[in-house]
Amino acid sequence: MAQPLSDPPRAYADVVARIGRAAQAVGRDPAAVSLVAVSKQQPWEAIAPVLAAGQRIFGENRVQDAMTRWEGRAAGLTLHLIGPLQSNKAADAVAFFDVVETLDRERLAAALAREIDRQGRRPRLYVQVNTGEEPQKAGVIPAGADAFIAACRGPHGLEIEGLMCIPPFGEPSGPHFALLGRIAARNGLAKLSMGMSDDFETAIRFGATSVRVGSAVFGARA
Ligand SMILES: *Cc1c(COP(=O)(O)O)cnc(C)c1O
């Protein structure tokens, strides 16, 4: 894990520059890759300078923590839920988040569909794929992804924007990113949320349209 950073705006600027270079290196438009700055478990003193530097897209892994941190501060921001979501928190998630990246089971699809209808708010949705088929990790397994996406779109009437994955720790990420890209392509999905502090440049090479970067922007979490 990264060391605490003494200069968050410089770290932020570095990450933005690295995203741009990684995109250009594979002939992609840097503007086609968005940075989700993962502010989970960060003190406000680490977040404020990054906000002041112009970052407007933030990621959080817990509904309640995010609401506490961003309540009253969320105007003009785009907030992503990137952590597991319990069906019984679907109402809060739909009310609060602009993007939910962790849709991975029918019960949750049903709960989100119900709340979207009820609230008339429509967060953008990503299906999380457990590309490494790790038992402890959330996400649909790759072999079940097509059927799950079809169920979200059909019976549950949800619009799916893209796919998200978190490759297994300590394994090369590239094959996982490639797999996510193939699943997206055959399901007509153009958006890929993949890549974190240690591998976001690799993810961009494999077609990431958003990268979720925490410690490289803000420093190590508490
Ligand atoms: C914490 C987290 C990140 C950011 O991780 P870093 O290694 O700090 O960049 C990205 N994605 C998810 C789903 C996370 O939980």
PDBQT file of the ligand as one rigid body, heavy atoms in Angstrom, charges set to zero:
ROOT
HETATM    1  C1  LIG A 301     -10.870   0.661  -2.421  1.00  0.00    +0.000 C 
HETATM    2  C2  LIG A 301     -11.288   0.363  -3.805  1.00  0.00    +0.000 A 
HETATM    3  C3  LIG A 301     -10.620   0.954  -4.893  1.00  0.00    +0.000 A 
HETATM    4  C4  LIG A 301      -9.409   1.853  -4.759  1.00  0.00    +0.000 C 
HETATM    5  O1  LIG A 301      -8.312   1.110  -4.369  1.00  0.00    +0.000 OA
HETATM    6  P1  LIG A 301      -6.816   1.748  -4.402  1.00  0.00    +0.000 P 
HETATM    7  O2  LIG A 301      -5.936   0.578  -4.453  1.00  0.00    +0.000 OA
HETATM    8  O3  LIG A 301      -6.681   2.544  -3.147  1.00  0.00    +0.000 OA
HETATM    9  O4  LIG A 301      -6.732   2.585  -5.604  1.00  0.00    +0.000 OA
HETATM   10  C5  LIG A 301     -11.103   0.681  -6.168  1.00  0.00    +0.000 A 
HETATM   11  N1  LIG A 301     -12.161  -0.129  -6.363  1.00  0.00    +0.000 NA
HETATM   12  C6  LIG A 301     -12.827  -0.709  -5.345  1.00  0.00    +0.000 A 
HETATM   13  C7  LIG A 301     -13.994  -1.568  -5.635  1.00  0.00    +0.000 C 
HETATM   14  C8  LIG A 301     -12.407  -0.472  -4.039  1.00  0.00    +0.000 A 
HETATM   15  O5  LIG A 301     -13.074  -1.073  -3.036  1.00  0.00    +0.000 OA
ENDROOT
TORSDOF 0
